[in-house]
Amino acid sequence: MLMSNLLTNLQSNNGHPAVVCTITSAGDLSALPDIMAHSSKPDLLELRLDLLGSLADQAVQAVSALKPKPDLLLTARRGDEGGGGNLSCADRQRLFNLHLARAALIDIEIRSLETENWGNFIALVRSQASPPLIIGSYHDFKQTPAHDSLKAVISRGMAAGVDIVKIATRLQSENDLQRLKTLLDSPPLPLAVMGMGEHLGQISRIQLARAGSLLNYGYAVEESAPGQWQANSLARQLRKPNK
């Protein structure tokens, strides 16, 4: 696991949970200047390379033109964990390589790190002069697994050598939300934890952020998962005094 100035800054972040705005489409890119000029602007931008397709170059250029430049998280998601285009391991690595010099963080599924050939790519990432942080992500769009299974995900991420573990699950009850909260009690490495779902998704994002989730995701124009907040609204909520 890598400790960096960025990770330290994210953990403090002026006393507020860090908000990530996800960019997935041309509409998101058009809205980007207004999103970043907002009084409650997000702390980081995520480019979903698997969804942006031919717009990826334009997206990187648009982010680079912002003043000041926000930190950039790159994601190229595999199809069976919510990615677009059903991209192969080689396709996703190619997308990362094209834009690696601009990345402050990259997101790779823990399952991909375990079952696909990412060793040479990870070595390349770690060899950069300012290496991006590596997020190992896990998604369950149907349920929230048992506590022991979630703890095992964290252990798997640690074994894969990631810097941050991201866990996103569907919530069906308050017990599911409580199960996610317990993961944030003295975790062995930084965690980004979020719930999905029409009824508990939104409240879970606030509660888990305030419980210590390192990265908290919002959408730019249209939500991509049930229960997401628009990024400016999420930032505004999380910067209110915690009563």
Backbone torsions as a table, in degrees:
resi	resn	phi	psi	omega
1	MET	NA	138.3	-175.5
2	LEU	-102.4	129.0	171.5
3	MET	-98.9	132.2	-177.4
4	SER	-140.3	167.5	175.8
5	ASN	-59.8	-38.0	179.3
6	LEU	-62.2	-45.9	-180.0
7	LEU	-61.9	-42.7	177.0
8	THR	-60.2	-43.3	-179.9
9	ASN	-66.0	-38.9	178.4
10	LEU	-64.7	-36.7	-177.8
11	GLN	-70.4	-28.7	177.5
12	SER	-94.8	-55.9	174.1
13	ASN	44.8	44.6	177.8
14	ASN	56.6	29.1	176.0
15	GLY	82.7	6.2	-179.2
16	HIS	-121.4	145.7	174.5
17	PRO	-61.5	141.9	-178.1
18	ALA	-77.3	136.9	-179.1
19	VAL	-111.5	133.1	177.5
20	VAL	-110.6	128.4	173.6
21	CYS	-100.2	124.5	-177.3
22	THR	-92.1	129.1	-179.2
23	ILE	-109.8	120.8	-173.4
24	THR	-127.5	-9.9	-168.1
25	SER	-153.1	171.6	175.9
26	ALA	-61.8	-37.8	177.8
27	GLY	-61.7	-40.2	177.2
28	ASP	-62.5	-42.7	179.8
29	LEU	-62.8	-39.2	178.9
30	SER	-64.6	-33.6	-178.3
31	ALA	-83.4	-10.7	-171.7
32	LEU	-56.9	-46.1	-179.9
33	PRO	-58.3	-42.0	179.2
34	ASP	-67.9	-39.1	179.1
35	ILE	-61.1	-42.4	-176.7
36	MET	-83.2	-13.0	174.7
37	ALA	-90.4	-8.4	-177.9
38	HIS	-65.4	148.6	179.2
39	SER	-63.3	-25.7	175.3
40	SER	-113.8	70.7	-177.1
41	LYS	-84.3	153.4	177.4
42	PRO	-68.1	160.9	-178.6
43	ASP	-85.5	-29.7	-178.8
44	LEU	-139.5	161.4	173.8
45	LEU	-119.5	134.6	174.6
46	GLU	-106.3	125.9	172.4
47	LEU	-100.2	116.6	177.1
48	ARG	-84.2	89.5	-174.7
49	LEU	-60.9	-31.4	-179.9
50	ASP	-68.3	-25.6	-179.5
51	LEU	-98.6	-29.4	-178.5
52	LEU	-73.4	-31.4	177.9
53	GLY	57.0	-123.5	-176.7
54	SER	-68.5	-11.0	178.4
55	LEU	-84.6	-3.4	-173.7
56	ALA	-60.5	-45.2	179.4
57	ASP	-60.7	-44.3	179.0
58	GLN	-61.5	-39.1	-179.6
59	ALA	-64.8	-44.7	179.2
60	VAL	-62.6	-41.1	178.3
61	GLN	-64.8	-39.5	179.4
62	ALA	-64.1	-40.6	178.1
63	VAL	-67.0	-40.7	-178.7
64	SER	-65.2	-25.3	-178.9
65	ALA	-81.7	-12.5	-179.1
66	LEU	-70.7	145.3	177.8
67	LYS	-124.8	120.0	-10.2
68	PRO	-72.3	160.0	-179.5
69	LYS	-71.7	125.5	175.6
70	PRO	-76.8	156.6	172.3
71	ASP	-66.1	144.4	-171.7
72	LEU	-117.5	128.1	174.6
73	LEU	-105.7	125.8	178.2
74	LEU	-105.0	133.4	178.2
75	THR	-132.3	132.5	172.2
76	ALA	-129.8	90.7	-167.2
77	ARG	-80.7	140.6	174.0
78	ARG	-72.2	151.6	-172.0
79	GLY	-60.9	-39.8	-175.9
80	ASP	-80.7	3.6	170.7
81	GLU	-122.5	32.3	173.1
82	GLY	97.1	7.9	-178.0
83	GLY	-80.4	161.7	177.4
84	GLY	-98.8	148.2	173.1
85	GLY	81.5	-2.6	179.7
86	ASN	48.7	52.1	-173.7
87	LEU	-74.5	141.6	176.4
88	SER	-73.3	168.7	174.9
89	CYS	-56.0	-45.8	-179.7
90	ALA	-62.8	-39.5	178.3
91	ASP	-62.1	-43.7	-177.3
92	ARG	-68.9	-40.9	176.6
93	GLN	-63.2	-38.1	177.6
94	ARG	-61.6	-43.0	178.7
95	LEU	-62.8	-43.8	177.4
96	PHE	-60.7	-45.6	-176.7
97	ASN	-60.1	-36.2	-179.0
98	LEU	-61.1	-29.3	-171.6
99	HIS	-126.1	14.0	-173.4
100	LEU	-59.8	-33.8	-176.6
101	ALA	-63.7	-23.0	-178.8
102	ARG	-96.3	-4.4	-171.5
103	ALA	-84.1	133.0	168.3
104	ALA	-94.3	-27.0	177.1
105	LEU	-144.9	150.9	170.6
106	ILE	-131.7	148.0	-176.6
107	ASP	-115.8	120.9	177.0
108	ILE	-129.5	136.4	-180.0
109	GLU	-63.4	140.9	176.3
110	ILE	-58.8	-40.0	179.8
111	ARG	-62.3	-36.7	177.8
112	SER	-65.3	-43.1	179.3
113	LEU	-62.1	-30.1	-178.5
114	GLU	-83.4	-31.2	-168.0
115	THR	-117.5	-9.0	-179.5
116	GLU	-118.9	169.4	-175.8
117	ASN	-89.0	86.5	-180.0
118	TRP	-108.8	1.6	-173.1
119	GLY	-59.3	-48.4	-179.1
120	ASN	-65.6	-37.3	179.3
121	PHE	-66.7	-43.8	178.8
122	ILE	-61.7	-40.0	176.5
123	ALA	-61.3	-39.2	177.0
124	LEU	-63.6	-44.6	178.8
125	VAL	-59.3	-46.8	-176.8
126	ARG	-68.8	-18.7	-178.4
127	SER	-86.1	-6.9	-179.3
128	GLN	-64.6	151.6	178.9
129	ALA	-57.9	-41.6	173.3
130	SER	-124.1	83.5	-171.7
131	PRO	-65.3	136.2	175.2
132	PRO	-64.0	150.5	169.5
133	LEU	-70.1	145.4	179.4
134	ILE	-107.3	121.5	173.9
135	ILE	-95.4	127.0	171.6
136	GLY	-99.3	116.7	-171.2
137	SER	-108.6	155.2	179.8
138	TYR	-142.6	132.3	-178.5
139	HIS	-131.3	136.0	170.8
140	ASP	-131.3	107.0	-174.4
141	PHE	-86.5	-0.1	-177.6
142	LYS	-108.5	-32.1	-171.5
143	GLN	-159.4	177.1	169.1
144	THR	-108.9	113.2	-177.3
145	PRO	-62.4	169.2	178.0
146	ALA	-63.1	159.1	-176.4
147	HIS	-55.0	-45.6	-177.6
148	ASP	-63.9	-35.1	178.8
149	SER	-67.8	-39.2	178.3
150	LEU	-67.7	-40.2	176.4
151	LYS	-63.3	-35.1	178.2
152	ALA	-66.3	-34.3	176.0
153	VAL	-60.3	-44.2	179.1
154	ILE	-62.0	-43.8	178.4
155	SER	-62.4	-38.6	178.1
156	ARG	-64.6	-39.8	176.8
157	GLY	-63.7	-41.7	177.2
158	MET	-62.6	-42.1	179.5
159	ALA	-64.1	-30.6	178.4
160	ALA	-80.3	-8.1	174.7
161	GLY	83.4	23.4	-179.5
162	VAL	-78.9	164.7	179.4
163	ASP	-92.8	-29.9	-177.2
164	ILE	-139.5	139.0	171.3
165	VAL	-106.3	130.6	176.4
166	LYS	-110.5	128.4	179.2
167	ILE	-126.2	124.2	176.9
168	ALA	-129.2	123.4	-178.1
169	THR	-135.3	160.5	176.6
170	ARG	-84.8	133.5	-178.7
171	LEU	-99.0	131.5	177.6
172	GLN	-117.8	-8.4	-178.5
173	SER	-160.2	166.5	175.1
174	GLU	-61.6	-31.9	178.0
175	ASN	-62.4	-37.0	176.5
176	ASP	-61.8	-44.5	179.3
177	LEU	-62.6	-43.7	178.9
178	GLN	-62.0	-35.6	179.0
179	ARG	-63.2	-39.8	176.9
180	LEU	-67.7	-39.0	-179.8
181	LYS	-60.9	-38.5	-177.1
182	THR	-64.2	-24.0	177.9
183	LEU	-63.9	-24.0	-175.8
184	LEU	-89.3	3.4	175.2
185	ASP	-83.3	102.4	178.4
186	SER	50.8	58.3	-179.6
187	PRO	-69.7	153.6	-178.2
188	PRO	-75.5	-13.5	174.0
189	LEU	-154.8	165.1	-177.7
190	PRO	-60.2	139.3	-178.8
191	LEU	-122.7	142.5	165.1
192	ALA	-113.3	117.0	-171.9
193	VAL	-127.6	132.1	-179.2
194	MET	-149.9	153.0	177.4
195	GLY	-110.4	151.8	176.5
196	MET	-119.3	149.7	177.8
197	GLY	144.0	147.4	-175.3
198	GLU	-64.1	-35.8	-171.8
199	HIS	-94.6	-39.0	-175.0
200	LEU	-110.6	-8.5	-174.6
201	GLY	-57.9	-51.9	-175.5
202	GLN	-64.8	-47.6	-178.7
203	ILE	-65.3	-32.4	179.1
204	SER	-64.9	-36.9	-178.6
205	ARG	-62.1	-39.4	179.2
206	ILE	-71.6	-48.8	-175.5
207	GLN	-65.3	-41.1	-178.8
208	LEU	-71.3	-36.0	175.5
209	ALA	-60.4	-44.9	-178.5
210	ARG	-73.7	-18.8	176.7
211	ALA	-84.6	-8.1	175.4
212	GLY	126.6	5.8	176.2
213	SER	-60.2	127.3	-172.3
214	LEU	-70.9	-43.6	-177.9
215	LEU	-122.7	134.2	-173.7
216	ASN	-133.2	117.6	-163.3
217	TYR	-96.6	137.1	172.3
218	GLY	-130.8	162.8	-179.0
219	TYR	-95.5	163.4	179.6
220	ALA	-86.7	-56.9	-176.3
221	VAL	-121.1	-46.8	-179.0
222	GLU	-130.6	138.1	-178.2
223	GLU	-66.7	146.5	178.1
224	SER	-109.7	-6.2	176.2
225	ALA	-146.3	143.1	-177.5
226	PRO	-63.7	131.5	178.3
227	GLY	98.0	0.6	176.8
228	GLN	-72.7	154.0	169.4
229	TRP	-99.1	152.3	165.2
230	GLN	-65.2	141.3	-167.2
231	ALA	-60.4	-42.6	178.9
232	ASN	-65.2	-39.7	178.6
233	SER	-65.6	-40.1	178.2
234	LEU	-63.7	-44.8	178.9
235	ALA	-61.1	-42.0	179.4
236	ARG	-62.4	-43.3	179.5
237	GLN	-62.8	-43.1	-174.5
238	LEU	-76.7	-14.7	178.3
239	ARG	-96.5	0.5	171.7
240	LYS	-73.6	151.8	175.0
241	PRO	-57.7	137.3	-178.7
242	ASN	-84.2	102.9	-176.4
243	LYS	-81.1	NA	NA
